[in-house]
Amino acid sequence: MEKQVNSGVTYAQIDAFTDRMFGGNPAAICYLPEERTHEWMQLVAKDFNLSETAFLLKIPNTHSNNEFSLRWFTPKVEVDLCGHATLASAHFLFSQHGGLLDTKTIVFHTRSGILTAKRVGDGGRLIELDFPLIPISECDADDLELVKSALGSADIVWAGKPGGHGYLVEVSSTDELKSLKPDFQKMLVFGGRGDLIVTAAGGHDAQLDFTSRFFCPKAGILERPTHLNLLRATHSITITATPPSMSSRVSSVKSLLIEPDGGSLINLVVPKNERVSRDREASNLPHVKQTQIDLECAHVISEGWSSPWRVL
């Protein structure tokens, strides 16, 4: 049964990870005045038809005004985590609706646990996002065959499973990466969310540490914009592609994500005192926990207020 709601929803479409209008990766942000149903949020996400729509809801009865529920939806499904929509949500709260906050830290309550966004740097110019690590295990023979069937003749260096949500694959070169033409039908049999992240060391710029692509047809997105799930998972495989001496001193990583609109550049900050071990040549790999992003590297494309929207 449908009912009309009297209270409207403030919304914005924000391009994250870009220094120009209509670049980067778009996300829709909806600031909810009250709880909405899962079904309603899914319909709204379908209506926006962006890779992700984020829904923010202020959590009442807390000692501060900086705690929010945050949920992410593709046009087809709710997802556990989305980096660029989290950045867009933080930008929305810090910049567009700064009157909502009297703090430099936002606490998001999500399906992946507690996430934080902080204003740091000179004048609070940076947004620092704090994410948990995705553990990676190497693919067994059966999983490797599934990956090969989807990627065809790609020159695969290594393949793993990040957190059981699909596959992470390293290929031999960025040229190999750019020429990939995955078989999306064969990817539909992948387990879990069915994500396929493909990465290669280096890039067109000598300063780049890795370049990546992210495919997820099961979520209704053939090739996905920049996503911090990709970055958290990809970093550990990329470090092993560099000389062993580098893995002990790397403190930041610069990466490029190729996508249909041209790609996005992201800097990761790796805390030196946090490390994780993965069973590949007994390497101790930096724990990717934080990323610092320029607060200005997001552009509001549209914003408004909608009332009423239908609620299931």
C-alpha positions in Angstrom: 0.0 0.0 0.0 1.3 3.5 -0.8 0.9 6.6 1.2 1.9 10.2 0.7 4.3 11.8 3.0 4.0 15.4 4.2 7.7 16.0 4.9 10.0 16.5 2.0 13.4 15.1 1.3 16.4 17.3 0.7 18.6 15.9 -2.0 21.7 16.6 -4.1 23.6 15.0 -6.9 27.3 15.4 -6.2 30.3 14.4 -8.4 33.1 13.0 -6.2 36.8 12.6 -6.9 37.0 15.4 -9.4 38.3 19.0 -9.8 35.8 19.9 -12.6 32.1 20.0 -13.1 30.5 16.9 -14.6 33.7 14.9 -14.0 34.5 12.2 -11.4 31.8 9.9 -10.0 28.3 11.0 -9.4 26.2 10.0 -6.3 22.8 11.1 -5.3 22.4 12.1 -1.6 19.1 12.1 0.1 18.8 13.7 3.6 15.8 12.0 5.2 13.6 13.7 7.8 12.4 10.4 9.2 12.8 6.6 8.6 11.9 5.3 5.2 11.4 1.7 4.1 13.9 -0.4 2.2 11.5 -0.7 -0.7 11.0 3.1 -0.9 14.8 3.7 -0.9 15.3 1.2 -3.6 12.6 2.8 -5.8 14.2 6.2 -5.3 17.7 4.8 -6.2 16.1 3.3 -9.3 14.6 6.7 -10.1 17.9 8.6 -9.7 19.5 5.8 -11.9 23.1 6.6 -10.7 25.6 4.0 -9.7 24.8 4.8 -6.0 22.2 6.7 -4.1 23.1 7.4 -0.4 20.4 8.0 2.3 21.3 10.0 5.4 19.3 10.0 8.5 20.2 11.9 11.7 20.4 9.5 14.7 18.5 11.0 17.6 19.2 10.8 21.3 22.9 11.1 21.0 25.2 13.5 22.9 26.3 15.2 19.7 24.7 16.1 16.4 27.3 14.3 14.2 26.0 10.7 14.0 24.1 9.6 11.0 22.7 6.4 9.5 24.1 5.9 6.0 22.8 3.4 3.5 23.8 3.0 -0.2 21.7 1.6 -3.0 22.4 0.9 -6.7 19.4 0.9 -9.0 19.0 -2.8 -8.2 20.3 -3.6 -4.7 21.4 -2.2 -1.4 25.2 -2.5 -1.0 27.4 -2.9 2.1 29.8 -0.1 1.3 30.4 2.7 -1.2 33.4 5.0 -1.0 32.5 7.8 -3.5 29.0 8.0 -2.1 30.4 8.3 1.4 32.7 11.1 0.3 29.7 12.8 -1.4 27.7 12.4 1.8 30.4 13.9 3.9 30.7 16.8 1.4 27.0 17.3 1.6 27.0 17.6 5.4 30.3 19.6 5.7 29.8 22.0 2.8 26.3 22.2 1.4 24.5 22.0 4.7 27.2 23.0 7.1 24.6 24.4 9.5 23.7 20.8 10.3 27.0 20.3 12.0 29.1 21.9 14.7 31.9 19.4 14.5 34.8 18.4 12.2 34.0 14.7 12.5 31.0 12.8 11.2 30.2 9.3 12.4 28.3 7.1 10.0 26.4 4.0 11.1 26.4 1.6 8.2 26.0 -2.1 7.3 29.8 -2.3 7.4 30.0 -0.9 10.9 31.1 2.6 12.1 32.8 4.8 9.5 34.1 8.3 10.1 34.7 11.3 8.0 37.0 14.1 9.4 38.0 17.5 8.2 41.8 17.7 8.4 44.6 19.8 7.0 45.0 23.5 6.7 41.6 25.1 7.3 40.0 21.6 7.2 40.5 21.5 3.5 40.7 17.7 3.4 38.2 15.0 4.1 39.7 11.9 5.7 37.6 8.8 5.4 38.4 5.8 7.6 37.5 2.3 6.3 38.1 -1.2 7.5 40.4 -3.5 5.6 39.2 -6.1 3.2 41.0 -9.4 3.7 42.1 -11.2 0.5 42.7 -14.9 -0.1 44.2 -16.4 -3.2 41.8 -18.0 -5.7 41.6 -21.8 -5.8 41.6 -23.6 -9.2 37.8 -23.5 -9.6 37.6 -19.8 -8.9 40.5 -19.1 -11.2 38.7 -20.9 -14.0 35.6 -18.7 -13.5 37.8 -15.6 -13.7 39.6 -16.8 -16.8 36.3 -17.5 -18.5 35.1 -14.0 -17.9 38.4 -12.3 -18.9 39.2 -14.5 -21.9 42.8 -14.2 -23.0 43.9 -11.6 -20.4 47.4 -12.1 -19.0 46.6 -12.8 -15.4 49.4 -12.4 -12.9 47.5 -13.2 -9.7 43.8 -13.6 -8.7 42.3 -13.4 -5.2 39.0 -13.1 -3.4 38.5 -9.8 -1.3 36.2 -10.6 1.5 34.2 -13.1 -0.4 32.5 -10.4 -2.5 33.9 -11.3 -5.9 37.4 -11.3 -7.4 40.5 -9.1 -7.5 42.8 -9.8 -10.4 46.2 -8.4 -11.3 47.1 -8.3 -15.0 50.5 -7.9 -16.5 50.3 -4.3 -17.8 48.1 -1.2 -18.1 47.8 -1.8 -21.8 46.4 -5.2 -21.0 44.0 -3.6 -18.5 42.7 -1.0 -20.9 42.0 -3.5 -23.6 39.9 -5.8 -21.4 36.5 -6.7 -22.7 34.9 -8.9 -20.0 32.1 -11.3 -20.7 29.4 -9.9 -18.4 27.1 -12.9 -18.9 29.8 -15.2 -17.4 30.3 -12.8 -14.5 26.6 -13.3 -13.5 27.5 -16.8 -12.0 30.1 -15.3 -9.7 29.2 -15.7 -6.0 28.3 -12.9 -3.6 28.0 -9.5 -5.2 29.9 -10.8 -8.2 32.3 -7.8 -8.3 35.4 -8.1 -10.6 38.3 -5.7 -9.8 41.1 -5.8 -12.3 44.3 -3.9 -11.7 47.8 -3.4 -13.1 50.9 -1.8 -11.6 51.8 1.7 -12.8 50.0 3.9 -15.3 50.3 6.7 -17.9 51.8 8.9 -15.3 55.1 7.8 -13.7 53.8 8.8 -10.3 50.9 6.4 -10.5 51.3 3.2 -8.4 48.4 1.3 -10.0 45.5 1.6 -12.4 42.3 -0.3 -12.1 38.9 -1.1 -13.5 35.8 -2.3 -11.5 33.0 -4.4 -13.0 29.8 -5.4 -11.2 26.9 -6.5 -13.6 25.1 -8.3 -10.8 24.5 -4.9 -9.2 23.2 -3.5 -12.5 26.4 -1.6 -13.2 28.6 -3.0 -16.0 31.6 -0.8 -15.1 31.6 1.1 -11.9 33.0 4.5 -11.0 35.7 4.9 -8.4 34.9 2.8 -5.3 36.9 2.6 -2.1 36.2 -1.1 -1.8 38.4 -1.4 -4.9 41.1 0.8 -3.5 41.2 -0.9 -0.1 41.5 -4.3 -1.8 43.7 -3.3 -4.7 46.4 -1.7 -2.6 47.6 -4.9 -1.0 48.0 -6.7 -4.3 49.7 -3.7 -5.9 52.3 -3.4 -3.2 53.5 -6.9 -3.9 54.0 -5.9 -7.5 56.7 -3.4 -6.4 60.2 -4.2 -5.1 60.1 -5.8 -1.7 62.1 -2.9 -0.2 59.3 -0.6 -1.1 56.6 -2.5 0.8 58.4 -1.5 4.1 58.4 2.2 3.4 55.3 3.0 1.4 53.3 5.7 3.2 51.0 6.8 0.3 49.6 5.4 -2.9 48.4 7.3 -6.0 46.0 5.4 -8.1 43.9 5.9 -11.3 40.6 4.2 -11.9 39.7 3.9 -15.6 36.0 4.3 -16.3 33.7 5.3 -19.2 34.0 9.0 -18.4 37.8 9.0 -18.4 39.0 8.0 -14.9 39.5 9.5 -11.5 42.7 10.0 -9.5 42.8 9.2 -5.8 45.5 9.4 -3.2 45.6 6.9 -0.3 47.4 7.4 3.0 48.7 4.3 4.6 49.4 4.4 8.3 52.9 3.1 8.8 52.2 1.5 12.2 49.4 -0.7 10.9 50.1 -3.8 8.9 48.3 -6.9 7.7 49.8 -10.2 6.7 48.7 -12.0 3.6 50.0 -15.4 2.5 51.9 -14.5 -0.7 55.6 -14.8 -0.4 55.1 -14.1 3.4 54.7 -10.4 2.7 53.7 -8.0 5.4 51.5 -5.5 3.6 50.4 -2.0 4.7 46.9 -1.8 6.1 45.0 0.6 3.9 42.8 2.4 6.4 42.6 6.0 5.5 42.2 8.2 2.4 42.5 11.9 2.4 40.5 13.7 -0.3 40.4 17.4 -1.0 37.1 18.9 0.2 36.9 20.9 -3.0 37.2 17.7 -5.2 33.5 17.3 -5.4 30.9 19.3 -7.3 27.2 19.7 -6.7 25.4 19.1 -10.0 21.9 19.7 -8.7 20.1 20.0 -5.4 16.6 20.5 -4.3 13.7 19.5 -2.1 11.0 17.0 -3.1 7.6 16.8 -1.5 5.8 14.6 -1.5 7.5 11.4 -2.5 5.5 8.2 -2.2 6.3 5.8 0.5 5.5 2.1 0.4 
